[in-house]
Amino acid sequence: MHSIFESPDLAPEEVAARLLVTPSALADLTLADAFKIVSYMRPKRIKAGTVIIHEGEVKQNDYMLLVLEGDIAIENELPGEHDSMVVTIMGPGHLIGEMGVIDGAPRSATCTASTDIAAAVLSRTALMRLLKDDPRLGNRLLLAISKRMADRLRETTRKLKTFAQMNKALHQELQVVMNNRVPMPTARAKA
């Protein structure tokens, strides 16, 4: 399989710009916007197995990454256990870390390269430079990132509602089983 960066048809910047405006990234931007934004991003290659972001990380958490090639596993720690669960896999055209580029708060998930990754990185420093150089474009970018985060929040809310419904059904099922249980004879009852 050939890398998109080895393609004679598309320059890496064009690949990044086209992926930046896909529905899984920032579809509200124009391709012209994307080309300008990509000029503020830096390319990054990541080897398979590398943990890119650690859940709870508070240092070096001020960037977002656009996946250009490869897959990244997104996982969350399970409460009360020393284990984690993969919640999704993100491939080309997906953004990770966009909350960090906005607020720099601790990371909310662990992101691990499932395959070798080609990515474009936008740091908060580059975002601030973009906002200074081209405030209108910077504002469109921030609005697009905000919309993307709102979409993810709505999807998470939908998943939580589904989980709550499943939990309620399991609880009701358990109650039926418990209510229909035959009591075990006690030692006193036999005497």
Buried (B, 14 or more C-beta within 10 A) or exposed (E): EEBBBEEEEEEBBBBBBBBBBBEBBBBBBEEEBBBBBBEBBEBBBBEEEEBBBBBEBEEEBBBBBBBBBBBBBBBBBEEEEEEBEEEEEBBBBBBBBBBBBBEBEBBBBBBBBBBBBBBBBBBBEBBEEBBEEBEEBBEBBBEBBEEBBEEEEEEEEEEEEEEEEEEEEEEEEEEEEEEEEEEEEEEEEEE
